[in-house]
Amino acid sequence: MAHPASRTREVCALLADGTTVRLREACPDDRGQVLRLYEEMSADNLRSRFFAASRRSGQQAADRLCAPPRPGHRTLVALRGDRLIGVAEYETVDDPASAEIALAVADDLHHRGVGTLLLEHLVHTARENGIATFTADVLADNHLIHQVFADLGLRVTREYEGPTVRGIIRLAPDERYLSAVDLRGRTADTASMQPLLRPRSIAVIGAGTRPGSVGRAILHNLREAHFSGRLYAVNPHAHAVLRIPAYPSVTDLPQPPDLAVLAVPAAVVPETAVRCGRAGVGALVVVTSGLDAAAEAELTAACRYGGMRLVGPNCLGIANTEASIRMDATFAVATPLPGTAGVAVQSGGVGIALLEGLSHLGIGVSSFVSLGDKRDVSSNDLLQWWECDGRTDLALLHLESFGNPRAFSRTARRVARRMPLLTVDAGRSAAGRRAAASHTAAAATPTMTRRALFAQAGITATRTLAELLDCAALLHSQPLPAGGRVAVVSNAGGAGVLAADACADAGLTVPELPQDLVAELRALLPAAAGAANPVDTTPAVRVPALSDCVDRIARSGAVDAVLVALVPTALTSAVGADLVAALTTPAPDGPVRPPVVAVLLDQMDRVRLLAAGEGRAVPSYGEPQSAARALCHAVERARWLARPPGGIVEPAGVDAPGARAVVAAFLARVPAGGWLDARETDRLFACYGIPRARQAYAVTEQEAVDAAARLASHDGGVALKAAGPELVHKSERGGVLLDLHGEQQIRAAHRELTARFGTAMSEVLVQPMAAHGTELLAGVVQDEVFGALVLFGLGGTASDVLADHAARLAPLTDTDIHELLTAPRCTPLLFGYRGGPPVDVHGLEDLLARLSRMADDLPELAETECNPVIARPDGVTVVDARVRLLPRRGRDPYLRRLP
């Protein structure tokens, strides 16, 4: 039996208590429900809404709200199940940029966030239609609606007129509004996850009596973990499974369970989900694989209609090790060790490996979610849960796809300042991206965009699972280093050399130690010891001297971390506990100790934690490369935390309406989209104040000669560039002729271009030869998954060959812009290489800010390339540019809605 049919263009979102509502535009069929909403209102609420307690007002409002669509008017309704629980509308009167609004919510659902959610979506719709302000006439004593407007986060001004107040709401979003939306979303999201991760009762649907079945394995794990709540099995062919009572259907259970785990055949998953929703189940975990796209869509719709959060399908399950919960709803072999690491994975196999690795290290898991195909619950939800659960201090993610990268980035930036976020950079190769796409039915994510997201959000990205666990061991047990200076201490010269090389390969430095420290160390160590860096203590060193040596280096302030590489000898066989205790005992009044890591070359494990009691530990690695890479990741995290969060840069002199007019005119002429011609590109860039080289357009040979005479300096030449709809890559096709002097050369060049391109060339672009400078590239690419990406790096003819580019997701903060300028290898050229003068860095920052704003304003902007951009000490100039538009609408990444 299918769930009731969904309305078109219906979206789902969460209320403050975590329940799901559906939002859509009103239609004439809604009149009866809207009228019932007003009829069930108290007299006081009718008076607040209509300024009078007249039932007739409700009838008139229902007629107006549910009338067929008309210009300047929109009505949104909120539904829970089949019941209409709220309505919001706007209507323009005289000014098309301003609209009057009205809002009504069912009496029994006040203080649940219904009105605020409706207003957020109404604001989004209004902004899409060019409306800049809302106005609302409200009774002065209607404190509830005044509070709703105040809490919205937008700028509100009030005008008092007797017993009424006119509120004027500015719809332009800013950081205050986005932060308010974040907070509401976080509150609603964590509340919605309670039935999933802190259930009071669980039903396993499809728990078989046959050993080896997935459902039976999950039921077994729940029982063996001593789940604290009520546990049910659903199996129509059994009275009990594993001595747990079984029922024919979810509707036959003594009471609706908070959580249902579905391990049934793919063909019956959607129907089972509908039954769960009607029975009042709070959340679903679907481990079943093999659902096709239609079945997955039906499953999601059933969950939305029934108000259930969904993990999966095609997943390993979930776990929460809290002592008051003890839930292992997975079919993994071993129960997760309780601990403080939150884990979210898309691959069940990766999940098992991480659970085993964290248990082996002794870090353990706070909660674990195998996301599978991610039809609903995602990494965003888990980050917000871990942020608030009071247990998690480390998060490990394995993500093959991203549903809402902008929202993920914003959430991750906030959470990463409270705890380390680690991930595996999966899908770096073309084959890996294909496998990720087929494995999780997700869009393959280009490497540059994924790494840009990780860099901006402060996520530590490793290349392998083993490296992920190496890094987790360090970040879990040691403080962050202040920088990348490492002291290497070893009892064998060869081991010290290997460790020093590993540090250098990882991008760390092994500096010489100060002479006074060297003298101290020589006094401690055997006579044959070397006290520079690496410090060679020799095999003859005793444990107390070795411990004292490491302690003095750590406290000296000369380095930011200490790597102790040891080989087994008879003298150091007992080094473990004694050395760890010495390294982890804080000085009573000394400086904060830098991180210390050990490399024990006889260690069979790749990494383990050497415990020293009282919760102290030192990570120990089997090879120096692992330790060095973990230290490098810790250094990068410390640097990210030290950077200011930054704010979105808003360049002056932007004409966004003018730019939208250019885009609209082009797409009206070319509905399928394409490349702008040179004149249209100039007009678009002018709207954003992007500095262009002086240029003129010429159709005839004589016009080219005249333009060259106007533009060329007394001793400089000009360039002629063929222009036309098909001539996008002019340089590759021989469409650019440089350094032309005098009328004869210009005429000859015009004739050459005409002969080469014929009717494909509509005109030529004449530019004075650019002064020498550093040739750079700046641009924008729209990624289908991630949105706009701003690129920067080396430009000119070597751009594609050297591929020296960096990228960040728009909109850029001032911190993002600085990182974008300093990430490519060509960065030294900008700041004065080998005595040369620095270029106009402020001009480059301004150019990137303007490109970011253009990308954020115009979702139709498919790609923009400025190449070359000539950067000189006296300014920045875009010499050549191309722009491609496509007919598509933007999607507000911060609007609260479920996927």
Secondary structure, DSSP 8 states (H G I E B T S, - for coil): -------TT-EEEE-TTS-EEEEEE--GGGHHHHHHHHHTS-HHHHHHHHSS--HHHHHHHHHHHTS---TTEEEEEEEETTEEEEEEEEEE-S-TTEEEEEEEE-GGGTTSSHHHHHHHHHHHHHHHTT--EEEEEEETT-HHHHHHHHHT-S-EEEEEETTEEEEEEE----HHHHHHHHHHHHHHHHHHTHHHHS-SEEEEET--SSTT-HHHHHHHHHHHTT-SSEEEEE-TT-SEETTEEEESSGGGSSS--SEEEE-S-GGGHHHHHHHHHHHT--EEEE------HHHHHHHHHHHHHHT-EEE-SS--EEEE--TTT-EEEE--SS---EEEEEEEES-HHHHHHHHHHHHHHT--EEEEEE-TT-SS--HHHHHHHHHHSSS--EEEEE-S--S-HHHHHHHHHHHHTTS-EEEE----SHHHHHHHHHHHT-----HHHHHHHHHHHT-EEESSHHHHHHHHHHHHHS---SSSBEEEEESSHHHHHHHHHHHHHTT-B-----HHHHHHHHHHS-TT-B-SSSEE--TT--HHHHHHHHHHHHHHSS-SEEEEEE---SSSTTHHHHHHHHHHS--SSS-----EEEEETT-SSSEEEEE-STT-EEEEESSHHHHHHHHHHHHHHHHHHHS----B---SS--HHHHHHHHHHHHHHSTT-EE--HHHHHHHHHHTT--B---EEESSHHHHHHHHHHH--TT--EEEEEESTT-SSTTTTT-EEEEE-HHHHHHHHHHHHHHHHGGG--EEEEEE---S-EEEEEEEEEETTTEEEEEEEE-GGGHHHH--EEEEESS-BHHHHHHHHHSSTTGGGGS-GGG-----HHHHHHHHHHHHHHHHH-TTEEEEEEEEEEEETTEEEE--EEEEE-------TTS----
